[in-house]
């Protein structure tokens, strides 16, 4: 029999110590020792290892993963097409962002009769019942458990044999084999390891909810990312009502898809056409406002960029962004000053994306440049104009990925004119009969259209 003992392992170098110390004795790093459980082999187990048979790549038979749908297309798309039995999915996000609400909605839409277990380690069963009534959840196959001991949780799962298990949350679960506090790195990692082993043995799909701390490291999902099959993050600004579900790791699907949900009084609802969420809808078409199209995976989303320029009253002009990288804005301002002759060194510049959307897509560079120039000259773009293109340091307009999908989305939403890169114009010529497609080669050509 193997005897288990508790040691402290350094997260940096892997060295072990019999007791906790502030500094690792091996690498000298501070606060890196984490309580872990190891097994000491008896003398009978200490035998010499033997060789194992190997297979070539051609000898291994391929098999498609079995999947079942949650009934929520947005959720299934991010997972890669549905839930894979035996997979372990980590759902992270800030406290209060809607992780529990999302998982309860997913369990509600499971196929009829599929046994599921929702384990709450933070909320009482009465609180879950109140949320379920608000969301109108009526899944008769859904079982609830309020427990914080991982050994009791594992025993319950073995007895019930559910096909889907949700643990909310991993930070509140503990094991008596470790002396660390609830939510410590050692407790979180050991509890997750036992759930992962159970999921693989019983072919159960396990969803683990984890909170992201301010640093994103201590007792957070980043400690567990290497242990699970899929890592999802639910993002969104608490001020706004939409939520984005992204995959940062997925062994069973793509990382490019994103699910978009809207937080309502009845819980999270899927958004079939998200473009309308990020357009202001102002009746007065003012200067500094430009429409563009970004890509989230295979989905095109129309956004509205706004820019405001004000003559600075200080020696150093102010640059402020909301939803757009500040460094990228400063780069574009330098290009506009040097290549287009705009005197932006005397202007405070404010850039904003309607709806609180956050993006890193360089294909909206040209749209932001035109929004800034429109604000400086106080000349609005023509109504229904959509702008797509990446701006280089030389002032040229570079082609963007999936231009065809962007133009198609703009046409479907009633665009009248679309500015596109000259190098990608040939791929969207077929839309010329539906919309005025204007190819531009450099930033001066684009600003000339104002």
FENPEMO-V788702 format. One record per residue. N is the residue number from 1. RES is the residue in one letter. SS is DSSP state (~ for helix, > for strand, _ for the rest). PSI is psi in degrees with one decimal (NA if undefined). Layout:
BEGIN
n/res/ss/psi
N/RES/SS/PSI
N/RES/SS/PSI
END
This chain:
BEGIN
n/res/ss/psi
1/X/_/146.4
2/X/_/134.9
3/X/>/131.0
4/X/>/147.4
5/X/>/160.2
6/X/>/129.2
7/X/>/174.6
8/X/>/120.7
9/X/>/136.6
10/X/>/129.9
11/X/_/-15.7
12/X/_/-53.1
13/X/_/-10.5
14/X/_/2.4
15/X/_/151.8
16/X/>/149.1
17/X/>/146.4
18/X/_/-22.1
19/X/_/163.7
20/X/_/139.3
21/X/_/150.8
22/X/_/-31.8
23/X/>/137.1
24/X/_/129.0
25/X/_/-17.5
26/X/_/-55.0
27/X/_/-12.1
28/X/_/4.4
29/X/_/150.2
30/X/>/144.6
31/X/_/41.4
32/X/_/-4.5
33/X/>/126.7
34/X/>/136.7
35/X/>/128.0
36/X/>/165.2
37/X/>/129.6
38/X/>/157.5
39/X/>/129.5
40/X/>/120.9
41/X/_/143.3
42/X/_/174.2
43/X/_/-34.8
44/X/_/-29.3
45/X/_/-18.1
46/X/_/71.1
47/X/_/159.4
48/X/_/136.0
49/X/_/149.8
50/X/_/154.6
51/X/_/150.9
52/X/_/148.3
53/X/_/146.1
54/X/_/162.3
55/X/_/146.2
56/X/_/164.9
57/X/~/-35.4
58/X/~/-25.4
59/X/~/-15.4
60/X/_/124.7
61/X/_/138.0
62/X/_/147.9
63/X/_/139.9
64/X/_/140.6
65/X/_/137.4
66/X/_/134.8
67/X/>/154.1
68/X/>/147.5
69/X/_/148.0
70/X/_/-7.6
71/X/_/-3.0
72/X/_/108.1
73/X/~/-38.5
74/X/~/-41.8
75/X/~/-43.5
76/X/~/-39.7
77/X/~/-40.6
78/X/~/-36.3
79/X/~/-17.9
80/X/_/12.6
81/X/_/0.4
82/X/_/-178.2
83/X/>/132.5
84/X/>/122.5
85/X/_/137.7
86/X/_/-1.5
87/X/_/154.1
88/X/>/120.5
89/X/>/128.6
90/X/>/121.6
91/X/>/111.9
92/X/>/163.9
93/X/>/164.5
94/X/_/151.5
95/X/_/134.9
96/X/_/5.0
97/X/_/-21.3
98/X/_/21.0
99/X/~/-47.2
100/X/~/-39.2
101/X/~/-40.9
102/X/~/-45.0
103/X/~/-35.5
104/X/~/-37.0
105/X/~/-37.6
106/X/~/-40.3
107/X/~/-32.0
108/X/~/-33.7
109/X/_/8.0
110/X/_/156.4
111/X/_/145.7
112/X/_/134.8
113/X/_/-4.3
114/X/_/118.9
115/X/_/132.9
116/X/>/150.2
117/X/>/125.5
118/X/>/116.0
119/X/>/119.3
120/X/>/120.2
121/X/_/-1.5
122/X/_/-43.3
123/X/_/155.2
124/X/_/164.4
125/X/~/-30.7
126/X/~/-38.0
127/X/~/-39.3
128/X/~/-39.1
129/X/~/-41.8
130/X/~/-41.6
131/X/~/-40.7
132/X/~/-38.6
133/X/~/-39.2
134/X/~/-36.3
135/X/~/-2.8
136/X/_/43.7
137/X/_/126.5
138/X/_/44.9
139/X/_/107.1
140/X/_/-16.3
141/X/_/2.8
142/X/>/123.4
143/X/>/149.0
144/X/>/144.7
145/X/>/133.8
146/X/>/104.6
147/X/_/146.4
148/X/_/-10.6
149/X/>/122.0
150/X/~/-33.1
151/X/~/-40.9
152/X/~/-36.3
153/X/~/-45.8
154/X/~/-42.0
155/X/~/-39.1
156/X/~/-41.1
157/X/~/-41.6
158/X/~/-32.5
159/X/~/-40.3
160/X/~/-29.4
161/X/_/52.3
162/X/_/160.0
163/X/_/-23.8
164/X/>/132.6
165/X/>/135.3
166/X/>/125.2
167/X/>/120.8
168/X/>/103.3
169/X/_/170.0
170/X/~/-24.6
171/X/~/-18.5
172/X/~/0.4
173/X/_/142.7
174/X/>/164.4
175/X/_/140.2
176/X/_/-9.7
177/X/_/-15.4
178/X/_/146.9
179/X/_/-2.9
180/X/_/160.6
181/X/_/159.8
182/X/_/129.9
183/X/_/-3.6
184/X/_/161.8
185/X/~/-41.9
186/X/~/-45.4
187/X/~/-46.2
188/X/~/-44.7
189/X/~/-41.1
190/X/~/-42.6
191/X/~/-40.9
192/X/~/-36.8
193/X/~/-39.9
194/X/~/-38.0
195/X/~/-38.6
196/X/~/-44.0
197/X/~/-41.7
198/X/~/-40.0
199/X/~/-40.6
200/X/~/-37.4
201/X/~/-44.4
202/X/~/-0.3
203/X/_/46.7
204/X/_/136.4
205/X/>/120.2
206/X/>/128.7
207/X/>/121.3
208/X/>/123.2
209/X/>/132.8
210/X/>/141.3
211/X/>/146.2
212/X/_/121.6
213/X/_/175.6
214/X/_/-37.4
215/X/_/-18.7
216/X/_/13.9
217/X/_/-54.6
218/X/_/116.7
219/X/_/21.0
220/X/_/177.8
221/X/~/-25.8
222/X/~/-23.9
223/X/~/-25.2
224/X/_/-3.3
225/X/_/-35.1
226/X/_/-11.5
227/X/_/-20.2
228/X/_/170.4
229/X/_/-36.4
230/X/>/139.0
231/X/>/119.3
232/X/>/146.1
233/X/>/130.1
234/X/>/118.3
235/X/>/160.9
236/X/_/153.6
237/X/_/127.5
238/X/_/-23.7
239/X/_/-32.6
240/X/_/163.8
241/X/_/-2.3
242/X/>/156.2
243/X/>/141.8
244/X/>/131.0
245/X/>/117.2
246/X/>/152.4
247/X/>/125.0
248/X/>/-9.9
249/X/>/132.7
250/X/>/109.6
251/X/_/-9.0
252/X/_/14.4
253/X/_/-172.0
254/X/_/158.4
255/X/_/-0.7
256/X/_/-13.6
257/X/_/153.9
258/X/>/139.3
259/X/>/136.2
260/X/>/126.4
261/X/>/158.2
262/X/>/128.0
263/X/>/118.1
264/X/>/179.6
265/X/_/-25.3
266/X/_/16.3
267/X/>/-164.1
268/X/>/129.2
269/X/>/143.0
270/X/>/145.9
271/X/_/110.2
272/X/_/-39.3
273/X/_/90.5
274/X/~/-11.1
275/X/~/-34.6
276/X/~/-18.7
277/X/~/-24.7
278/X/~/26.7
279/X/_/130.6
280/X/_/-36.9
281/X/_/20.6
282/X/_/135.4
283/X/_/-30.3
284/X/_/119.1
285/X/_/101.6
286/X/_/166.9
287/X/_/157.3
288/X/_/8.6
289/X/>/125.6
290/X/>/139.7
291/X/>/142.7
292/X/>/175.2
293/X/>/127.0
294/X/>/163.7
295/X/>/131.4
296/X/>/95.9
297/X/_/-122.8
298/X/_/7.2
299/X/>/133.0
300/X/>/133.4
301/X/>/126.5
302/X/>/133.9
303/X/>/160.4
304/X/>/121.9
305/X/>/139.6
306/X/>/141.5
307/X/>/143.5
308/X/>/128.2
309/X/>/136.0
310/X/>/136.9
311/X/>/125.1
312/X/_/146.8
313/X/_/8.3
314/X/_/174.5
315/X/_/-23.7
316/X/_/117.2
317/X/_/149.0
318/X/_/138.3
319/X/>/123.3
320/X/>/135.3
321/X/>/154.0
322/X/>/106.5
323/X/_/-3.9
324/X/_/141.2
325/X/_/130.2
326/X/~/-39.9
327/X/~/-37.4
328/X/~/-38.4
329/X/~/-43.2
330/X/~/-36.1
331/X/~/-44.5
332/X/~/-34.8
333/X/~/-37.4
334/X/~/-39.5
335/X/~/-43.2
336/X/~/-36.8
337/X/~/-44.2
338/X/~/-41.8
339/X/~/-25.8
340/X/_/-6.5
341/X/_/20.5
342/X/_/132.2
343/X/_/72.6
344/X/~/-5.8
345/X/~/-6.4
346/X/~/8.7
347/X/>/134.0
348/X/>/133.2
349/X/>/128.8
350/X/>/126.6
351/X/>/140.6
352/X/>/145.2
353/X/>/124.8
354/X/~/139.6
355/X/~/2.6
356/X/~/16.0
357/X/_/143.8
358/X/_/133.5
359/X/_/162.5
360/X/_/10.9
361/X/_/118.4
362/X/~/-8.5
363/X/~/-9.0
364/X/~/8.0
365/X/~/-49.8
366/X/~/-37.7
367/X/~/-42.4
368/X/~/-37.7
369/X/~/-43.1
370/X/~/-33.3
371/X/~/-40.7
372/X/~/-46.8
373/X/~/-37.0
374/X/~/-38.2
375/X/~/-40.5
376/X/~/-43.5
377/X/~/-9.4
378/X/_/43.1
379/X/_/113.5
380/X/_/151.5
381/X/_/159.5
382/X/_/143.9
383/X/_/134.9
384/X/_/17.0
385/X/>/131.2
386/X/>/137.1
387/X/>/130.7
388/X/_/132.8
389/X/_/149.0
390/X/>/139.0
391/X/>/128.4
392/X/_/170.8
393/X/_/-23.8
394/X/_/-5.1
395/X/_/-0.3
396/X/>/157.3
397/X/>/112.1
398/X/>/152.2
399/X/_/156.6
400/X/_/159.2
401/X/_/147.2
402/X/_/44.9
403/X/~/-35.4
404/X/~/-44.4
405/X/~/-35.0
406/X/~/-45.3
407/X/~/-38.8
408/X/~/-41.8
409/X/~/-40.6
410/X/~/-40.3
411/X/~/-42.6
412/X/~/-28.2
413/X/_/10.9
414/X/_/25.4
415/X/_/145.0
416/X/_/-31.8
417/X/>/139.9
418/X/>/125.0
419/X/>/123.1
420/X/>/160.7
421/X/>/144.3
422/X/~/-39.4
423/X/~/-19.9
424/X/~/8.8
425/X/~/-34.2
426/X/~/-26.7
427/X/~/-12.6
428/X/~/21.7
429/X/~/-28.8
430/X/~/-14.2
431/X/~/2.2
432/X/_/-30.0
433/X/_/-18.9
434/X/_/-26.8
435/X/_/154.1
436/X/>/102.8
437/X/>/119.7
438/X/>/111.5
439/X/>/138.5
440/X/>/143.1
441/X/_/-32.0
442/X/>/175.0
443/X/~/-29.4
444/X/~/-39.9
445/X/~/-42.1
446/X/~/-42.4
447/X/~/-24.8
448/X/~/-22.4
449/X/_/-12.0
450/X/_/NA
END
